[in-house]
């Protein structure tokens, strides 16, 4: 399964624990906060000023290694 912008941050980390490192590298340190359970990847990235396309690319690259 491919990670999409509409998936929640917590959904991504739950399904693919190795992605936590990618979130941290991009400066998205709120993977454990309450908003992470309902906030989409796109919304979370925008709220933190993170390039969602670059983040999405790196997340998908991380899960392809498995």
Secondary structure as the mmCIF struct_conf table of DSSP 4:
data_model
#
loop_
_struct_conf.conf_type_id
_struct_conf.id
_struct_conf.beg_label_comp_id
_struct_conf.beg_label_asym_id
_struct_conf.beg_label_seq_id
_struct_conf.end_label_comp_id
_struct_conf.end_label_asym_id
_struct_conf.end_label_seq_id
TURN_TY1_P TURN_TY1_P1 UNK A 5 UNK A 6
BEND BEND1 UNK A 7 UNK A 7
STRN STRN1 UNK A 8 UNK A 8
HELX_RH_AL_P HELX_RH_AL_P1 UNK A 9 UNK A 15
TURN_TY1_P TURN_TY1_P2 UNK A 17 UNK A 18
HELX_RH_AL_P HELX_RH_AL_P2 UNK A 19 UNK A 25
TURN_TY1_P TURN_TY1_P3 UNK A 26 UNK A 27
TURN_TY1_P TURN_TY1_P4 UNK A 31 UNK A 32
BEND BEND2 UNK A 33 UNK A 33
HELX_RH_3T_P HELX_RH_3T_P1 UNK A 34 UNK A 37
TURN_TY1_P TURN_TY1_P5 UNK A 38 UNK A 38
BEND BEND3 UNK A 39 UNK A 39
STRN STRN2 UNK A 40 UNK A 40
HELX_RH_AL_P HELX_RH_AL_P3 UNK A 41 UNK A 47
TURN_TY1_P TURN_TY1_P6 UNK A 48 UNK A 49
HELX_RH_AL_P HELX_RH_AL_P4 UNK A 52 UNK A 64
TURN_TY1_P TURN_TY1_P7 UNK A 65 UNK A 65
#
